[in-house]
């Protein structure tokens, strides 16, 4: 591992992932030294096209205490994106969700504190709000349902509790991302719908009336940049929702976009019991506090994926490597 021991060093755990690959590119473009720590469970496509003397890559798991501690040395900022969801837990040697998503995250947090990082940005999820209805603000009481979101909330509590005069943590609760990334995912709702429309000519919809809070993956990455570059008094101990106010929409609206982009696509509506909840995510706080304004539209995003799918950009869009869940 090369020595990047200056105050511009940003360590990104999970930097080869869907959001991380965009974030690392942005950081390098803005002249940060970047150290990526990733176990490359989903491959190295996310970083493959990056070539910079300011990029340092470490292959390691977040549960590897020695590697994590070493990676955090000299960091001014530590960003924790790494997490495993769904059945992919079975693909790695630590096969306990709690070990990876809570204990491993604590290993990173402790190492960041130990080595004197000033900022710590934790990627959480809007799913901590569970099946509530209405508009969700950061001041609301989370009601997580899944194990993944419950562990994210527990980690949020630990991160915020670690705040002190020399350590400034921040939580970003990300909406559901969409759009093209160097490390592509097709298990996210908008991406799945346009993939199936193009590749199968058929979309299957369940609970189409349910609301989803969406944000383009590049905008999500830019939210981390906005947090990193804001005055520390604006971010220390704070929680921010990250979504696009124009992309609080129902699943059926995504289907309508796909039908416009792929004329003649068939739509199958599954019979199922209606899901409770369906909230709209408020991102007013991050807009006002950090001047963060999402830039990328949903229809443009789905159109870009549509054209790339038609051109055969991804050899097998149904490959497991494009699915986290």
N, C-alpha and C positions, 0 to 999 in steps of 0.2 A: 504494500500500500504506500502510495506516495505521500509526501509530507506537504500538507496544505494548511499550515499553522498560522492563519491570520484571521482578522476579525470579520472577513467577508465569507468565511466557510459556512455553507449550508449543507447539512446532512439530511438526506431524504431517504427514509425507510419506505420501501415499496416504490422506488423511483422508476422501475421498468414497467409499471402497470398502466392501466387505462388513463387515469388522470396524471399519474406520476411522469409518464414519458413526455407529456405536454409541459408539465411544470419544470422538469429538468431543462428542456430546451429553452424555455423562457428565462430561467435563471442564468443560463450560460450566455444568452443574448444580452443580458443586462450586466455581464461581467462579474458575476459571482463565481467563486470557487464552489464546486458542487461535489459532494461525496454521496454516491448512491449505494445503498445497502439493500440487496434483494436476493432471494433464493432462486429466482428465475424459474419458478414453478410453471409459469405460462410462457417461457421462452425469453429470448433477448431482443425480439423485434423492436421493442419500444426504444431501445438505445442504439440499435445497430447503425443508424445513419449519423450518429453524433460522434464527432472527432474533435476533441478540444484538449489542450494541455491543462485546462482547468477542471476537467472531469476525472474523477477518481471512482472506480467501480469496485465494490466489495461483494463477493458472493457469500452470503451468510443468512441464517435464519434469525428472527427476532428473539428466539428462545436461546440462542447461543450467547451466553452472558459475556464471555471473553471477547468474542468478535464485536458485539454491540458496544462494549466499553471502549475497545480500541477505536472503533469507528467514530465515536463521539468526541474523541480528543481534539481539542482546538476549535470545536464548533461554536459559532456565535448563535446559530439557529439550528434547531432540530425539528424536522417535519415528519410526523408519523402518519403515513398512508397505509402501511402494510396491515392486512387482515385477510382472513380466509372465511369464505361463506359457503354454505351448502355442502354438497357431497364431495367437493374438492378437498375437504378435510382428509379424506381417505388416501389422497395422493401423496401425502408427505408423512414423514416418519413420526412426527408428533400428531397423533390422531385424536387429540382431545381439543374440542373447540375452545374451552376455557383456557387451556395452556397457551394457545396461539393468540387469541384475541383479547385476553385479559392479562394473564401472567407474562406473556411475551411483551405486551405493550407496557407493562410495569417495568420490565427490564430496561426498555428504551427510556422511559421516563426517569428512572433512577440513574441511569448512565448519563443522561443529559444534565441532571442536577449535579451529579458528582464531578463532572468535568467542566462545570462552570458555564454551560450554555445560557445565554441571556433570554432567548425566546424559545418557546416550545409551542408548535401548532399541531393540534390533533384533529385528524379527519374523522368526524362522527357522521351520523346519518339522520335525515329527517324522519326516519322510521321510528325514532324514539317517541314520536307523538302517537304511535299506535293507530287505533281505529277511531280516533276522535273525529268530530265534525266541526265545521266552522273554519275560522282563520287562526292559524297557529303562530303565535309570537314566542320569542325566546323566554318571556316571562311566564308562559304557561307551564302547567305541570305535565311532564312527560308520562305516558302510559304505554311503555314498550310491550309488545306482545311476543315477538320471536326471541329465541335465545341470543341471536346475533345483536339485536337492538338492545336487549337487556344488558348484555356485556358492554356494549358501547356506552350506555348510560352510566354503568358502574365505573368505567374508565374515565368518563367525563368528570365524575365526582372526584376521583383521585387526582386528576390533572388540575382542576381548579383549586383543590385543597393544597396543592403544592406551591401555590403562589407565595412569593416572599419578595423582599426588597431587591434581591439580585436575580430573581427568576420569574419570568413573565409568561404564563401559559395562556393559550387561546384555543377555543373550540370552534370549529366550523362544521355545522350540521348541513351536509350536502343534500340537495334534492337529487332525484333520479337523473343521471346524466344520459346524454344521447350524443351522437355524432361520430365522426371519423377520428381515430387515434392510431398512432404508430403501433400500439399494442391494442388491437381491436377487440371489442366485445359485442356479441350478438345476443346476449341474454338479458339485455335491458329493453324495456317495453317498446320504445320507438324504433330501436334498431332491429328488434325481432320482427315487428310488424312489417317494416319495409323489406327486410330480407325475405320473409315468407311470400310477400306480394310479388317480388321479382323472381325468386328462385322456384317457387311452387305454384304461383298464380292463385294462391289461396291463403286466406287469413282466418285464423281461429280466434274468436273473441269470447272471453268469459268476464262477466261483470263489467260490461262496456260503459255503464253509467258511473263507474267509480272515478273519482278525481285523482289525478296524479300531479305532483309538483316536479317539473322538469327544469333542466338547465344544461346548456351545451357543455361538453367536456372541456373545451378551451376556456370557457367562462369560469368553470369551476377551478381550473388551474390558475387563472388570473386572480381569483379570490384569495388564494394563498399569497400571491405577489402583493396584492393590496394590503393584506394583513402584515406581511413582512416589512413593507416600506412605510407603514403608518407610524405615527409617533407612538411610542410604547405605552403612553398613558391612555391611548384610545383602545388598546387591545389587551392589556394586562388583565387577566382574570375574566375576560369577556367571552360570551357565547354569541355566535352569529349564524343565523339561517342563511344558506346560500342557494338561491333559486332565481328564476326569471319570472317577474310578476305577470308577464304576458304568456307564460307557459304553465299556469295552473289550469289544467284542462282535463276533460274526461277522455277515457280510452277511446270511445267512439269517435272523438274528434281526430285522433291519430289515424284511425281507420279511414276517415274521410280524406285525409291528406294522402294516404297511400292509394286510395281509389282514384284520386286526381292524377297522381304520378304514374300509376300503372292501370290504365283503363282496362276494364273487363275483369279485374281481379275478383275472385269469388270470396264471399265472407260467410263463415259459419259461426253462428251464435250458439254457444253451449248453454244448455239448461243447468242452472246451478242456483243454490240459495244465495240471495243477495248478501254482499259483504256489508258489514256495518261501517260507518264512518266514511271518510272521503273528505279530507280537509284541504284547504288552500294554505300554502306556505307564505308567510309574510317575510320579505327580505328588505323591509324598510330600514331596519337598524343598520345593516352593513352598507346600505346606500348612503345614509346620512352620516354615519361615523367615519367610513373609509372611502367615500366617494366611489363606491363600486357600482358600476352600471353594466349589466350583461349586454353583450353586443350582437350575439349570433342568434338568428331566427330558427324556429323549429322546422318550417316548411323548407327553408334553404338547406338545413342540415339533412333532412330526409331525402331531398332531391340529390344532394351530393352523394349520399350513400347509394341511392338508386342508380345513378350513372356509373359509379364504381363497381357495383354488383353486376350491372349489365355488361361492363367491359371485362369482367372476369378478374378483377383486381385481387380478389381472395380466391385461392384455388378451391377451397371447400369451406364455405361460410358456416357449415354445420359441424365443423371440427370441434372437438372438445376444447381445443386450445383457445377458442374464442368465447368460452363460457366459464365464468367464475362460480356459478351456482349449479 
